[in-house]
Amino acid sequence: MSESSTVSPEIVRQIAALARLRVPEAELPAWTQQLSRIVAYIDQLREIPEEGPGVSDVLPTPLRADEPLAGPGLPALKANAPRLSHGLGAVPRVVGGRPAPGENS
């Protein structure tokens, strides 16, 4: 681990405060050690060359023809959507606490 990457208990306190976490003083040495290990691992990753393999080493991805296929269309939509609205599938709201008016939970 490089000198600039040294993790102190004060750094752990600052990170915990930013994350709005409470770290008991008794657990501070364990958290400091764990964060030091993470930073040391990141320091190891910095040693990996960024160039990557040479162009000649990489085989191109084989392509397939991009041809449209007929699908089951509206009958499949009617069979799978809870309800239709203006010819489109309408599904219950999944964000938030209460369903919008007219939706079932």
C-alpha positions as CSV (number, residue, x, y, z in Angstrom):
1,M,0.0,0.0,0.0
2,S,1.4,3.4,-0.9
3,E,2.0,6.1,1.6
4,S,-0.8,8.3,0.0
5,S,-3.3,5.4,0.4
6,T,-2.9,5.0,4.2
7,V,-6.3,4.8,5.8
8,S,-6.5,6.2,9.3
9,P,-9.3,5.9,11.9
10,E,-10.1,9.6,11.2
11,I,-10.6,8.8,7.4
12,V,-13.0,6.0,8.4
13,R,-14.9,8.5,10.6
14,Q,-15.2,11.0,7.8
15,I,-16.4,8.3,5.3
16,A,-18.9,7.0,7.8
17,A,-20.2,10.6,8.4
18,L,-20.5,11.1,4.6
19,A,-22.5,7.9,4.4
20,R,-24.5,8.8,7.4
21,L,-23.3,5.6,9.3
22,R,-22.5,5.3,12.9
23,V,-19.3,3.3,13.6
24,P,-18.8,2.4,17.2
25,E,-15.3,3.3,18.6
26,A,-14.8,-0.4,19.4
27,E,-15.3,-1.4,15.8
28,L,-13.2,1.4,14.4
29,P,-9.9,-0.7,14.2
30,A,-11.7,-3.4,12.2
31,W,-13.3,-0.9,9.8
32,T,-9.9,0.8,9.4
33,Q,-8.2,-2.5,8.5
34,Q,-10.9,-3.5,6.1
35,L,-10.8,-0.2,4.3
36,S,-7.0,-0.3,4.1
37,R,-7.3,-3.7,2.4
38,I,-9.7,-2.4,-0.1
39,V,-7.5,0.6,-0.9
40,A,-4.5,-1.7,-1.2
41,Y,-6.3,-3.8,-3.7
42,I,-7.2,-0.7,-5.7
43,D,-3.5,0.2,-5.6
44,Q,-2.7,-3.2,-7.1
45,L,-5.2,-2.5,-9.9
46,R,-3.3,0.7,-10.8
47,E,-0.4,-1.5,-11.8
48,I,-2.3,-3.2,-14.6
49,P,-1.4,-1.8,-18.0
50,E,-4.2,0.2,-19.6
51,E,-3.3,-0.6,-23.2
52,G,-5.0,-4.0,-23.2
53,P,-4.3,-6.6,-25.9
54,G,-3.0,-5.7,-29.3
55,V,-5.4,-5.2,-32.1
56,S,-4.2,-8.4,-33.8
57,D,-4.9,-10.4,-30.7
58,V,-8.6,-9.7,-30.7
59,L,-10.9,-11.6,-33.0
60,P,-13.9,-9.8,-34.4
61,T,-17.3,-10.7,-33.1
62,P,-19.2,-12.8,-35.7
63,L,-22.3,-11.0,-36.9
64,R,-25.6,-12.5,-37.9
65,A,-28.1,-11.0,-40.3
66,D,-30.5,-8.6,-38.6
67,E,-33.7,-9.6,-40.2
68,P,-37.1,-8.8,-38.6
69,L,-39.3,-11.8,-37.7
70,A,-43.1,-11.8,-37.4
71,G,-44.3,-12.0,-33.8
72,P,-47.6,-12.8,-32.2
73,G,-48.4,-9.0,-31.8
74,L,-51.6,-7.8,-30.3
75,P,-53.0,-11.2,-29.3
76,A,-49.9,-11.9,-27.2
77,L,-50.1,-8.4,-25.7
78,K,-53.7,-8.9,-24.7
79,A,-52.8,-12.3,-23.2
80,N,-49.9,-10.9,-21.1
81,A,-50.8,-7.3,-20.1
82,P,-53.1,-6.8,-17.1
83,R,-55.1,-4.3,-19.2
84,L,-54.8,-2.3,-22.4
85,S,-55.0,1.4,-22.8
86,H,-55.1,3.0,-26.3
87,G,-53.9,-0.2,-27.8
88,L,-50.8,-0.4,-25.5
89,G,-50.2,-2.6,-22.5
90,A,-50.8,-0.9,-19.2
91,V,-49.2,-2.2,-16.1
92,P,-49.6,-1.2,-12.4
93,R,-47.3,1.5,-11.1
94,V,-44.3,-0.1,-9.3
95,V,-42.7,3.1,-7.9
96,G,-44.1,4.8,-4.8
97,G,-46.4,3.6,-2.1
98,R,-49.9,3.8,-3.4
99,P,-51.3,2.9,-6.8
100,A,-52.5,5.7,-9.0
101,P,-56.3,6.1,-9.3
102,G,-57.8,3.3,-11.4
103,E,-54.9,0.9,-10.9
104,N,-55.0,-2.2,-8.8
105,S,-52.2,-3.0,-6.4
